[in-house]
Amino acid sequence: MKQPPSETREESSSDTDSTGPRLVGALFVLTGLAHLVVPTLLLDLASRSYETILNVEFTPDSGASTRVRALGVGLVAAGAHLLYYDGVLPKKD
């Protein structure tokens, strides 16, 4: 027995809805890991980008690497949440 078109559209949209938060979560985790592993490289890249694109001198201070790592922890936590719950709020099934 065939399903009405409206029901099949709901199934395909739920697949798309499910993919979005998981993709963003995976990107957050990867970005967070980069912030944790290579903070000085990211600061150097930011410094060069500021000088090239904005023509502004950017000199990170001594605590900048620690703050970049702290941001990485937050990104990994947010990404893990999105991956686990498949959205910002847990689904009520």
C-alpha positions as CSV (number, residue, x, y, z in Angstrom):
1,M,0.0,0.0,0.0
2,K,1.4,3.4,-1.0
3,Q,1.9,6.2,1.5
4,P,0.4,9.6,0.8
5,P,3.1,12.1,-0.5
6,S,2.9,14.2,2.7
7,E,4.1,11.2,4.9
8,T,7.0,10.5,2.6
9,R,8.1,14.1,2.7
10,E,8.2,14.1,6.5
11,E,10.5,11.1,6.4
12,S,13.0,12.7,4.1
13,S,12.9,16.0,6.0
14,S,13.6,14.1,9.3
15,D,16.7,12.7,7.6
16,T,17.9,16.2,6.7
17,D,17.0,17.5,10.2
18,S,19.1,14.7,11.7
19,T,22.1,15.3,9.5
20,G,22.4,19.0,10.2
21,P,23.1,19.0,14.0
22,R,25.4,15.9,13.6
23,L,27.4,17.6,10.9
24,V,27.8,20.8,12.9
25,G,28.6,18.7,16.0
26,A,31.4,16.9,14.1
27,L,32.8,20.2,12.8
28,F,32.7,21.6,16.3
29,V,34.6,18.6,17.7
30,L,37.2,18.7,14.9
31,T,37.7,22.5,15.4
32,G,37.9,22.1,19.1
33,L,40.6,19.4,18.8
34,A,42.6,21.8,16.6
35,H,42.3,24.5,19.2
36,L,43.5,22.0,21.9
37,V,46.4,20.5,19.9
38,V,47.9,23.5,18.0
39,P,46.9,26.8,19.6
40,T,50.1,28.6,18.7
41,L,49.7,27.7,15.1
42,L,46.1,29.1,15.1
43,L,47.3,32.3,16.8
44,D,50.1,32.6,14.2
45,L,47.6,32.1,11.4
46,A,45.3,34.7,13.0
47,S,48.2,37.1,13.3
48,R,49.2,36.7,9.6
49,S,45.5,37.0,8.5
50,Y,45.0,40.2,10.4
51,E,48.1,41.7,8.9
52,T,47.3,40.6,5.4
53,I,43.6,41.2,5.2
54,L,43.0,44.0,7.7
55,N,46.5,45.6,7.7
56,V,46.4,45.5,11.5
57,E,49.1,44.3,13.7
58,F,47.9,41.4,16.0
59,T,50.3,40.4,18.7
60,P,48.9,37.7,21.1
61,D,49.9,38.1,24.8
62,S,51.3,35.3,27.0
63,G,47.9,33.9,28.1
64,A,46.5,33.6,24.6
65,S,47.3,30.0,24.1
66,T,45.5,29.1,27.3
67,R,42.4,31.0,26.2
68,V,42.5,29.3,22.8
69,R,42.7,25.9,24.5
70,A,39.7,26.9,26.8
71,L,37.8,27.7,23.6
72,G,38.7,24.3,22.3
73,V,37.3,22.6,25.4
74,G,34.0,24.5,24.9
75,L,33.9,23.5,21.2
76,V,34.5,19.9,21.9
77,A,31.8,19.9,24.6
78,A,29.2,21.6,22.4
79,G,30.0,19.3,19.5
80,A,29.8,16.2,21.6
81,H,26.4,17.4,22.9
82,L,25.1,17.9,19.3
83,L,26.4,14.5,18.3
84,Y,24.9,12.7,21.2
85,Y,21.5,14.4,21.4
86,D,21.2,15.1,17.6
87,G,20.2,18.7,18.3
88,V,20.4,21.5,20.8
89,L,17.6,20.0,23.0
90,P,17.1,16.3,23.6
91,K,14.4,14.7,21.5
92,K,11.2,13.5,23.2
93,D,10.4,10.2,21.6
